[in-house]
Amino acid sequence: MKIVQITDTHFSPEKRHFNGNWAPLLEWIEAQKPDLIVHTGDLTVDGADKADDITFSMDLMRQATAPMLIIPGNHDVGHLPGSSQPVNAERLSRWRSLAGEDRFVEDADGWRLVGINALLLGHEDDEEEAQFEWLRTAFETRNGRRLALFSHKPLFVDEPHEGDTGYWGVRPNQRKRIYDLMAAHDVPLFASGHLHWAWKGQFENTSLVWGPSAAFIIDTLEREMPGERLVGAVVHTIDGDQLTSEIVKVPGMTAHYIDDVIHEVYPQSAPKTDPNKDAAE
């Protein structure tokens, strides 16, 4: 079984900066002839507040001939409490009505593929608790199947038991709950996106894969992280009880630098200038 993972496409009918990467990515996906495509979130530029971003992006996804499972990212449904766009009932309802469920379970070839809404983690509310109960049930009813877990956010950035990394990783309390579930079951893969870095690593018996963005890389706006900067996708191949993952730099795609266009695409995240400095110059 071949699974293509794509992530962080950041499509929009209004802010079209990264839309041009869809044609070469789709061409490559079709040439791979995957059995399944998994999109690990940030489908849109601003689906968290704009329904048109979701409907436009979903129309693009339907151009792929293989079945696709999609989980949301922070630009699709919002982020942590206190952020400029926190996850709330309105944002979740918008995603679920236009894109479908925000988590999935798919059984195939002796494996159970599970996708979670990582943006619920850290809210410590009823939605988060309901998802943990759902995840526990998904693991406990696997009936001997091996597990592959997909998420927008990675479990950690630098090391497995790090503190709270805020925007980038899963918070420590929620991370520990996932670790406990993984330790009790057979989880050979945890695959995620979000960081715009491509990396493969290991935690205990689980392979970790950060899928590269299909939209842009980050130059100096954020610190260096493990892995490499590239634009592309991941191919996960299942052969019996074995799973291998290959990070692929997809030909024909443009590795945009978000640093160059962040004032247009995500002005709320753009570095703030010093007005006194500007005046002096």
Secondary structure, 3 states (H helix, E strand, C coil): CEEEEECCCCECCCCCCCHHHHHHHHHHHHHHCCCEEEECCCCECCCCCCHHHHHHHHHHHCCCCCCEEECCCHHHHCECCCCCCECCHHHHHHHHHHCCCCCEEEEECCEEEEECCHHHCCCCCHHHHHHHHHHHHHHHCCCCCEEEEECCCCCCCCCCCCCCCCCCCCCHHHHHHHHHHHHHCCCCEEEECCCCCEEEEEECCEEEEECCCCCEECCCCCCCCCCECCCEEEEEEEECCEEEEEEEECCCCCCEEHHHHHHHHCHHHCCCCCHHHHHHC
